[in-house]
Amino acid sequence: MIFNIVTLFPGFLREPLEMSVLGRASRAGTVEWRLVDPRDFTQDRHRTADDEPFGGGSGMVMKAGPVWRAVESLPERGRVVSLTPRGRPFDHEAAVRLSLEPVVTLLCGRYKGIDERVTESMVNEELSIGDYVLSGGEPAALVVADAVVRLLPGALGDHDSAATDSFYDGGLSAPAYTRPREFQSLEVPEVLTSGHHSAVARWRARESDRATRNRRPDLLDLNAAD
């Protein structure tokens, strides 16, 4: 899978993309990261990538030309996704859908966003990672990349690890424990040390349902609607 990431701050992304799951997936050839800086496609000696908004107002807007040319320069652009607060909420379903794409291009907005003409002519969808404002789309790009890559075959080494994550089956995951068996007078639930796999599976299903009902009942409503 190829991820093109169009960003004014490629340095923000380089190190995180080389670490943990994302880095291992890249070194294994599961995913390829291509960082593209719109400033490299500006046409003035100051490498100007933003300008004041028409109609006045505060803030700056990313210029259409540099972003347009950056995307046009890509050998493969695939599905173009703009990361913006006004986008559809990014969730597990969206991650699964994007994981099936051979190429995804993420546009990281900055300032007041990207000139709307880029969105109208090049963007396939807009996604948001939450109802809050960030300084730019780069943190959102890392969220999307991590959620998608961990779904790719071989990215985690143990595919069952992804299959038991929260949201994989529409709910939250059950609580997890590791050694020691007792910590601060708190013990691991006995069923988890019993060796009875069917009993463990039933416990996890029950605890998953309880966690979802107590903490995210909205997920149950969504599953019922489906």
Secondary structure, 3 states (H helix, E strand, C coil): CEEEEECCCCHHHHHHHCCHHHHHHHHCCCCEEEEECHHHHCCCCCCCCEECCCCCCCCCEECHHHHHHHHHCCCCCCEEEEEEEEEEECCHHHHHHHHCCCEEEEEECECCCECHHHHHHHCCEEEECCCCCCCECHHHHHHHHHHHHCCCCCCCCCHHHHHCCCCCCCCCCCCCCCCCCEECCEECCHHHHCCCHHHHHHHHHHHHHHHHHHHCHHHHHHHHHC
